[in-house]
């Protein structure tokens, strides 16, 4: 049964937040604010925050730059996961991934179904790993960010979460690169 093991020490992770939007700025980025607030509330560290337009190359370049930084363990983007022509965040993420975390999108869809019913099929939330960094692409609505954080990421980014979590395997994410 999933649980928090209070005998284990909490380990804060360093998280960068990227909002993808052609129309938002920091002053009206509600989804980014939801994530920033929840990151701080959970005891993690906000490593960086940016807003970029829906441009695949710019998004991928920012993801790669953060993956190359030693002070970023996790990247969470919000926006650009829908079905319209300007929604290119998922493609940008997949340009960067070394491995995709397929179950993240499945679990997110399950969580969303409980809140918004079959409208959940319109989201393409995704997760992956690159250069030892976790990357997650969430929809651009504050509700979707709350749901993803509260029901998935808050738990998986907590070292105390049992039976397993993303934090405990962080040191081994790039072990294939060290074998050379």
Backbone as JSON, one array per atom type, in Angstrom:
{
  "sequence": "XXXXXXXXXXXXXXXXXXXXXXXXXXXXXXXXXXXXXXXXXXXXXXXXXXXXXXXXXXXXXXXXXXXXXXXXXXXXXXXXXXXXXXXXXXXXXXXXXXXXXXXXXXXXXXXXXXXXXXXXXXXXXXXXXXXXXXXXXXXXXXXXXXXXXXXXXXXXXXXXXXXXXXXXXXXXXXXXXXXX",
  "N": [[0.84, -1.18, 0.0], [0.56, 2.26, -0.81], [2.43, 4.78, 0.93], [3.74, 7.24, 3.24], [6.89, 7.06, 4.55], [7.81, 7.93, 7.52], [10.18, 7.56, 8.86], [12.19, 7.97, 7.12], [14.33, 10.54, 5.86], [13.27, 13.63, 4.5], [14.12, 14.69, 1.26], [14.92, 17.52, -0.4], [14.26, 18.48, -3.77], [15.52, 20.1, -6.73], [13.76, 22.18, -8.75], [12.81, 23.28, -11.95], [10.58, 25.5, -13.56], [8.68, 25.82, -16.44], [6.67, 27.81, -18.33], [4.67, 27.54, -21.13], [3.52, 29.63, -23.47], [1.9, 31.82, -25.73], [0.75, 34.13, -24.94], [0.91, 34.75, -22.21], [2.43, 36.34, -19.34], [4.73, 36.7, -16.55], [3.17, 38.03, -14.67], [0.53, 37.16, -15.07], [0.54, 34.41, -15.08], [-1.01, 31.92, -14.12], [-0.98, 29.1, -13.92], [1.77, 28.49, -13.73], [2.22, 29.78, -11.3], [0.7, 28.18, -9.57], [2.25, 25.83, -9.61], [4.76, 26.8, -8.65], [4.02, 27.62, -6.07], [3.21, 25.18, -4.92], [5.55, 23.69, -5.09], [7.24, 25.07, -3.3], [5.7, 24.83, -0.95], [5.86, 22.08, -0.52], [8.46, 21.82, 0.23], [10.52, 21.78, -1.57], [12.97, 23.13, -3.9], [12.85, 25.98, -5.9], [14.45, 26.1, -8.8], [14.63, 27.56, -11.15], [12.72, 29.67, -13.35], [10.79, 30.22, -16.21], [9.15, 31.77, -19.04], [8.08, 30.88, -22.2], [7.34, 31.26, -25.72], [5.05, 29.3, -27.79], [7.0, 27.62, -29.35], [8.66, 25.12, -30.82], [11.5, 24.62, -31.13], [12.64, 26.55, -29.4], [11.57, 25.77, -26.94], [12.6, 23.14, -26.66], [15.34, 23.78, -26.64], [15.53, 25.21, -24.23], [14.8, 23.22, -22.39], [16.93, 21.42, -22.78], [19.06, 23.05, -21.95], [18.47, 23.38, -19.21], [18.61, 20.69, -18.45], [21.3, 20.34, -18.62], [22.3, 21.62, -16.44], [23.67, 21.43, -13.19], [22.23, 22.19, -10.99], [19.57, 21.63, -11.37], [17.14, 19.27, -10.97], [14.66, 18.4, -11.75], [12.29, 19.18, -14.26], [9.41, 20.96, -14.89], [6.98, 21.59, -17.18], [4.3, 23.69, -18.28], [1.49, 23.97, -20.29], [0.74, 23.97, -23.82], [0.17, 21.3, -24.45], [-1.99, 20.37, -25.77], [-4.19, 19.77, -28.59], [-4.1, 21.49, -30.73], [-2.64, 23.31, -33.53], [-0.57, 24.99, -32.59], [0.25, 23.76, -30.31], [2.98, 22.42, -29.18], [4.58, 21.49, -27.19], [4.8, 18.85, -26.21], [6.06, 17.53, -28.34], [8.49, 18.93, -28.32], [9.47, 18.15, -25.8], [9.79, 15.39, -26.29], [11.78, 15.52, -28.18], [13.94, 15.87, -26.58], [14.0, 13.87, -24.61], [15.68, 10.99, -23.31], [14.64, 8.69, -22.35], [11.24, 7.83, -22.22], [8.65, 8.27, -19.82], [6.2, 6.44, -19.91], [3.98, 5.69, -18.34], [3.39, 7.96, -16.86], [1.76, 9.75, -18.36], [-0.46, 8.1, -18.64], [-1.31, 7.7, -15.97], [-1.82, 10.36, -15.33], [-3.97, 10.87, -17.06], [-5.86, 9.15, -15.95], [-6.22, 10.36, -13.41], [-7.21, 12.84, -14.28], [-9.58, 12.06, -15.56], [-11.24, 11.53, -13.42], [-11.84, 14.07, -12.62], [-12.58, 15.67, -14.87], [-13.88, 14.04, -16.6], [-14.45, 12.5, -19.78], [-13.2, 14.49, -21.22], [-10.58, 14.45, -20.63], [-9.19, 13.06, -22.55], [-8.18, 14.87, -24.32], [-5.77, 15.85, -23.49], [-2.22, 15.68, -23.65], [-0.34, 15.02, -21.71], [2.95, 14.32, -20.57], [5.94, 12.52, -19.59], [9.45, 12.19, -18.94], [12.98, 11.32, -19.1], [16.17, 12.84, -19.2], [19.62, 13.24, -19.45], [19.97, 12.62, -16.72], [17.92, 14.06, -15.55], [14.59, 14.64, -14.6], [11.71, 15.2, -16.62], [8.6, 16.79, -17.08], [5.62, 17.35, -18.79], [2.86, 19.3, -18.52], [-0.66, 20.08, -18.88], [-1.92, 23.42, -19.62], [-3.72, 24.48, -17.76], [-4.61, 25.78, -14.52], [-5.97, 23.96, -12.85], [-5.28, 21.43, -13.9], [-2.55, 21.47, -13.38], [-2.58, 21.55, -10.58], [-3.81, 19.05, -10.09], [-1.95, 17.22, -11.25], [0.33, 17.76, -9.69], [-0.58, 17.39, -6.98], [-1.57, 14.76, -6.96], [0.25, 13.11, -8.2], [3.04, 14.05, -8.73], [3.86, 15.3, -6.29], [3.97, 13.13, -4.57], [5.69, 11.27, -5.91], [8.01, 12.76, -6.01], [8.86, 12.78, -3.47], [11.08, 11.53, -1.28], [10.39, 9.91, 0.82], [8.15, 8.55, 0.08], [6.57, 5.48, -0.29], [5.86, 2.42, -2.03], [7.99, 3.07, -3.69], [9.82, 5.73, -5.37], [10.57, 8.61, -7.44], [12.83, 10.02, -6.55], [14.6, 8.34, -5.14], [15.83, 6.88, -7.16], [17.24, 8.71, -8.6], [20.16, 9.02, -8.48], [20.95, 7.02, -10.23], [20.01, 7.54, -12.77], [21.56, 8.37, -14.92], [23.41, 6.37, -15.21], [24.09, 4.75, -17.35], [25.67, 6.35, -18.92], [28.01, 6.54, -17.52], [29.23, 4.1, -17.75], [30.93, 3.84, -19.88]],
  "CA": [[0.0, 0.0, 0.0], [1.37, 3.48, -0.82], [2.47, 5.47, 2.21], [4.92, 8.04, 3.55], [7.69, 6.45, 5.61], [8.3, 9.05, 8.34], [11.53, 7.29, 9.35], [13.13, 8.45, 6.1], [14.49, 11.99, 5.83], [12.84, 14.3, 3.28], [15.21, 15.24, 0.44], [14.38, 18.49, -1.36], [14.81, 18.45, -5.12], [15.59, 21.41, -7.38], [12.78, 22.09, -9.83], [12.63, 24.41, -12.85], [9.23, 25.58, -14.1], [8.58, 26.48, -17.74], [5.32, 28.03, -18.86], [4.66, 27.69, -22.58], [2.35, 30.43, -23.82], [2.09, 32.96, -26.62], [0.04, 35.3, -24.43], [1.08, 34.96, -20.76], [3.65, 36.85, -18.74], [4.82, 36.29, -15.15], [2.1, 38.64, -13.88], [-0.75, 36.46, -15.22], [0.83, 32.99, -15.27], [-1.67, 31.24, -12.99], [-0.52, 27.7, -13.83], [3.12, 28.54, -13.19], [2.11, 30.14, -9.89], [0.26, 26.98, -8.85], [3.4, 24.94, -9.45], [5.75, 27.44, -7.78], [3.5, 27.56, -4.71], [3.22, 23.8, -4.42], [6.96, 23.3, -4.93], [7.7, 25.66, -2.03], [4.92, 24.22, 0.15], [6.34, 20.71, -0.31], [9.82, 21.86, 0.76], [11.5, 21.68, -2.65], [13.65, 24.37, -4.27], [12.62, 26.48, -7.26], [15.78, 26.33, -9.38], [14.52, 28.56, -12.19], [11.38, 29.79, -13.92], [10.77, 30.98, -17.46], [7.99, 31.69, -19.93], [8.48, 30.88, -23.6], [6.23, 31.08, -26.67], [4.84, 27.95, -28.33], [7.96, 27.4, -30.43], [9.29, 23.83, -30.49], [12.96, 24.72, -31.0], [12.96, 27.31, -28.19], [11.22, 24.94, -25.79], [13.6, 22.06, -26.57], [16.62, 24.37, -26.25], [15.48, 25.53, -22.79], [14.82, 21.95, -21.67], [18.31, 20.92, -22.85], [19.9, 23.9, -21.11], [18.23, 23.01, -17.81], [19.13, 19.33, -18.24], [22.75, 20.45, -18.51], [22.66, 22.31, -15.2], [23.75, 20.57, -12.02], [21.29, 22.66, -9.96], [18.2, 21.29, -11.78], [16.86, 17.84, -10.91], [13.34, 18.16, -12.34], [11.71, 20.27, -15.04], [7.97, 20.83, -15.11], [6.43, 22.61, -18.07], [2.85, 23.78, -18.31], [1.01, 24.59, -21.52], [1.15, 23.43, -25.11], [0.03, 19.84, -24.53], [-3.28, 20.06, -26.4], [-4.27, 19.2, -29.94], [-4.09, 22.49, -31.8], [-1.4, 23.44, -34.3], [0.47, 25.67, -31.81], [0.6, 22.92, -29.15], [4.18, 21.68, -29.58], [5.4, 21.19, -26.02], [5.05, 17.4, -26.13], [7.07, 17.22, -29.35], [9.75, 19.47, -27.83], [9.93, 17.25, -24.74], [10.25, 14.13, -26.88], [13.06, 15.8, -28.85], [14.98, 15.9, -25.55], [14.01, 12.64, -23.8], [16.44, 9.77, -23.57], [13.64, 7.67, -22.05], [9.93, 8.37, -21.86], [7.95, 7.61, -18.71], [4.87, 6.29, -20.51], [2.92, 5.59, -17.33], [3.02, 9.27, -16.34], [0.6, 10.22, -19.12], [-1.59, 7.22, -18.34], [-1.79, 8.02, -14.63], [-2.4, 11.7, -15.39], [-5.28, 10.73, -17.68], [-6.74, 8.55, -14.94], [-6.52, 11.41, -12.43], [-8.05, 13.83, -14.96], [-10.91, 11.48, -15.81], [-12.04, 11.67, -12.2], [-12.17, 15.49, -12.45], [-13.19, 16.3, -16.05], [-14.5, 13.02, -17.44], [-13.8, 12.12, -21.04], [-12.4, 15.6, -21.75], [-9.18, 14.12, -20.34], [-8.53, 12.52, -23.75], [-7.6, 15.97, -25.09], [-4.46, 16.19, -22.95], [-1.11, 14.8, -24.02], [0.68, 15.13, -20.66], [4.01, 13.34, -20.77], [7.1, 12.59, -18.72], [10.63, 11.51, -19.45], [14.27, 11.53, -18.45], [17.3, 13.19, -20.07], [20.82, 13.67, -18.72], [19.76, 12.48, -15.29], [16.92, 15.02, -15.13], [13.19, 14.31, -14.92], [10.96, 16.24, -17.32], [7.17, 16.53, -17.12], [4.84, 18.34, -19.53], [1.49, 19.33, -18.02], [-1.53, 21.05, -19.56], [-1.78, 24.81, -19.18], [-4.74, 24.97, -16.82], [-4.23, 25.66, -13.11], [-6.53, 22.73, -12.3], [-4.46, 20.3, -14.34], [-1.28, 21.54, -12.63], [-2.88, 21.12, -9.21], [-4.05, 17.6, -10.09], [-0.69, 16.51, -11.51], [1.22, 17.89, -8.53], [-1.15, 16.83, -5.76], [-1.88, 13.33, -7.01], [1.34, 12.31, -8.77], [4.4, 14.56, -8.55], [4.15, 15.53, -4.87], [4.32, 11.83, -3.99], [6.85, 10.67, -6.56], [9.19, 13.57, -5.74], [9.11, 12.71, -2.02], [11.93, 10.36, -1.0], [9.75, 9.09, 1.84], [7.0, 7.83, -0.48], [6.82, 4.05, -0.46], [7.01, 1.54, -2.02], [9.12, 3.6, -4.46], [9.64, 7.12, -5.8], [11.57, 9.08, -8.41], [14.02, 10.58, -5.9], [15.56, 7.3, -4.76], [16.59, 6.37, -8.31], [17.96, 9.82, -9.26], [21.6, 8.81, -8.69], [21.2, 6.01, -11.26], [19.36, 7.9, -14.03], [22.52, 8.49, -16.02], [24.47, 5.37, -15.02], [24.52, 4.22, -18.65], [26.7, 7.24, -19.44], [29.24, 6.33, -16.75], [29.79, 2.76, -18.03], [31.83, 3.9, -21.02]],
  "C": [[0.88, 1.25, 0.0], [1.29, 4.2, 0.52], [3.72, 6.34, 2.28], [5.62, 7.39, 4.73], [8.36, 7.58, 6.39], [9.7, 8.8, 8.9], [12.6, 7.73, 8.35], [13.16, 9.97, 6.1], [14.03, 12.54, 4.47], [14.06, 14.87, 2.56], [14.62, 16.23, -0.55], [15.06, 18.33, -2.72], [14.69, 19.84, -5.73], [14.78, 21.34, -8.67], [12.73, 23.39, -10.62], [11.23, 24.34, -13.45], [9.24, 26.4, -15.39], [7.12, 26.59, -18.13], [5.45, 28.28, -20.36], [3.38, 28.4, -22.96], [2.75, 31.55, -24.76], [1.53, 34.25, -26.02], [0.27, 35.61, -22.95], [2.43, 35.57, -20.44], [3.66, 36.41, -17.29], [3.65, 36.83, -14.32], [0.76, 37.92, -14.0], [-0.58, 34.96, -15.51], [0.27, 32.19, -14.09], [-1.18, 29.8, -12.83], [0.89, 27.62, -13.27], [3.11, 28.87, -11.7], [1.64, 28.96, -9.03], [1.45, 26.07, -8.58], [4.43, 25.51, -8.5], [5.3, 27.36, -6.32], [3.57, 26.16, -4.12], [4.64, 23.28, -4.23], [7.49, 23.8, -3.59], [7.01, 25.01, -0.84], [5.42, 22.82, 0.48], [7.76, 20.68, 0.26], [10.91, 21.7, -0.29], [12.04, 23.07, -2.98], [13.29, 24.74, -5.7], [13.97, 26.87, -7.84], [15.75, 27.44, -10.43], [13.07, 28.58, -12.68], [11.44, 30.67, -15.15], [9.42, 30.83, -18.14], [8.51, 31.8, -21.35], [7.25, 30.75, -24.49], [6.16, 29.63, -27.16], [5.71, 27.74, -29.57], [8.81, 26.18, -30.05], [10.79, 23.94, -30.25], [13.36, 25.47, -29.73], [12.69, 26.49, -26.93], [12.28, 23.85, -25.59], [14.95, 22.61, -26.13], [16.64, 24.69, -24.75], [15.51, 24.25, -21.96], [16.24, 21.38, -21.64], [19.23, 21.73, -21.94], [19.72, 23.55, -19.63], [18.74, 21.61, -17.52], [20.65, 19.34, -18.07], [23.22, 21.12, -17.23], [22.64, 21.35, -14.02], [22.77, 20.98, -10.92], [19.83, 22.45, -10.36], [18.06, 19.78, -11.8], [15.61, 17.47, -11.7], [12.92, 19.39, -13.11], [10.23, 19.97, -15.21], [7.54, 21.96, -16.03], [4.91, 22.56, -17.99], [2.45, 24.54, -19.57], [1.52, 23.87, -22.75], [1.02, 21.93, -25.26], [-1.26, 19.41, -25.24], [-3.14, 19.57, -27.83], [-4.17, 20.22, -31.06], [-2.71, 22.61, -32.44], [-0.27, 24.09, -33.53], [0.92, 24.85, -30.62], [1.76, 22.0, -29.52], [5.07, 21.29, -28.4], [5.75, 19.71, -25.93], [6.14, 17.01, -27.14], [8.44, 17.73, -28.91], [10.33, 18.6, -26.72], [10.51, 15.97, -25.35], [11.52, 14.31, -27.7], [14.22, 15.68, -27.87], [15.1, 14.57, -24.8], [15.03, 11.62, -24.28], [15.51, 8.57, -23.35], [12.33, 8.37, -21.71], [9.36, 7.57, -20.7], [6.49, 7.49, -19.15], [3.75, 6.3, -19.48], [2.52, 6.95, -16.77], [1.77, 9.79, -17.04], [-0.65, 9.4, -18.82], [-2.18, 7.56, -16.97], [-2.41, 9.41, -14.61], [-3.8, 11.64, -16.01], [-6.28, 10.14, -16.7], [-7.17, 9.59, -13.9], [-7.48, 12.42, -13.05], [-9.46, 13.32, -15.22], [-11.81, 11.65, -14.6], [-12.51, 13.12, -11.99], [-12.98, 16.04, -13.63], [-13.79, 15.29, -17.02], [-13.72, 12.77, -18.72], [-13.04, 13.27, -21.7], [-10.91, 15.37, -21.52], [-8.46, 13.59, -21.58], [-7.86, 13.61, -24.58], [-6.23, 16.41, -24.6], [-3.42, 15.18, -23.41], [0.02, 14.95, -22.99], [1.69, 14.0, -20.83], [5.13, 13.54, -19.75], [8.25, 11.82, -19.32], [11.87, 11.85, -18.64], [15.3, 11.89, -19.52], [18.44, 13.72, -19.21], [20.63, 13.64, -17.21], [18.74, 13.43, -14.71], [15.54, 14.52, -15.51], [12.54, 15.49, -15.61], [9.49, 15.83, -17.37], [6.49, 17.68, -17.85], [3.39, 18.22, -19.1], [0.65, 20.29, -18.86], [-1.41, 22.43, -18.92], [-2.82, 25.31, -18.22], [-4.26, 24.82, -15.38], [-4.76, 24.37, -12.48], [-5.72, 21.51, -12.66], [-3.13, 20.29, -13.6], [-1.47, 21.11, -11.19], [-3.03, 19.6, -9.15], [-2.76, 16.82, -10.28], [0.23, 16.58, -10.3], [0.66, 17.12, -7.34], [-1.28, 15.31, -5.79], [-0.77, 12.46, -7.6], [2.71, 12.84, -8.32], [4.77, 14.79, -7.09], [4.61, 14.22, -4.21], [5.59, 11.26, -4.59], [8.13, 11.47, -6.35], [9.49, 13.67, -4.24], [9.85, 11.4, -1.73], [11.29, 9.41, 0.0], [8.58, 8.27, 1.31], [7.38, 6.39, -0.8], [5.65, 3.42, -1.22], [8.19, 2.06, -2.84], [8.79, 5.02, -4.9], [10.75, 7.49, -6.77], [12.88, 9.5, -7.76], [15.05, 9.49, -5.61], [16.34, 6.73, -5.95], [17.35, 7.47, -9.06], [19.45, 9.54, -9.47], [21.92, 7.82, -9.82], [20.62, 6.37, -12.63], [20.33, 7.96, -15.2], [23.66, 7.48, -15.9], [24.96, 4.78, -16.34], [25.61, 5.08, -19.26], [28.04, 7.02, -18.76], [29.91, 5.01, -17.07], [30.84, 2.79, -19.13], [33.29, 3.84, -20.64]]
}
